[in-house]
């Protein structure tokens, strides 16, 4: 009896190749966002400085997240992905 990569992935609950990519990236992004927020909250800054820094960081995260979603949508709609 031969054990394939697909058998191992299924046994680990990963399913098909790539099924873990989107949830993994989401978890990574969420962890990074939470970690950055905690780090900012624990820094010794004034309230105004902290609010400004949080606002700027949130804008950057939203921009980069939107860009990444567009990239992923283009990748998923490309002809190479359908084959």
N, C-alpha and C positions, 0 to 999 in steps of 0.2 A: 504494500500500500504506500502510495506517494502522497506527501502533504505539500500542497501548493501554497503560494503566498496568499491567494484568495481564501484558502481554508484558515490560515492564521489570522488574517484580517477579520474574517467572520467570527472566529472564536473570541477575538478581542473586542468584538462589537463595533468594528470600524466599517464593516460592510464593503461596498465597492471602493476602488481607488478614488480618492478625491472627496468622498462623502464627509470626511473629517475636516476638510480644508476651511470651509466657510465657518462652521462652529468654532474651529480652532482659532481662526483669525479674529472672530468676534470676541472670544474669551481673552485673547491676547490684548486686543484693543481696549476692552473693558478693564482689564487688570492694569494696563498702562495708565488709563484715565484715572482710575481710583488711586493708584499709587502717586501719580502726579498731584492729584487734588490733596491727598493727605500730606504730602511733602510741602505743598504751598501753605496749607493751613497750619503746619507746625513751624514755619519759619517766623522769625521775629520781625514783623512788618507792621506798619500802621494799617488801620482798616481801609483807608482810601487806596493805599498802595496794593494791598492784598486784593481788593475788589477789582482794581485795574488789571493786575496780573492775571487773576482768574478769568476775567472777561476776555482778555487777549488770548490766553491759552485756549479757552473754549472756542473762540472764533477760528483759531488755527486748526483745532481738532475737527471742527465741523467742515472746514474747507478741505482738509486732507481726507477726511472720511468720504465726503462727496466725490472727490477725485477718484478715490479707490473704488467706490461703488460703480462709477462710470467705467473705469478700466475693467472691472470684473464683468460688467454687463456687456461690454464690447467683446471681451474674450469669450464669454459664453455664447454670444450670437455669431461668432466667427465661423466660417465654413469648416475650418480645421477641427473645431470642437464637436461638430455634428458627426464626424466619422468615427 
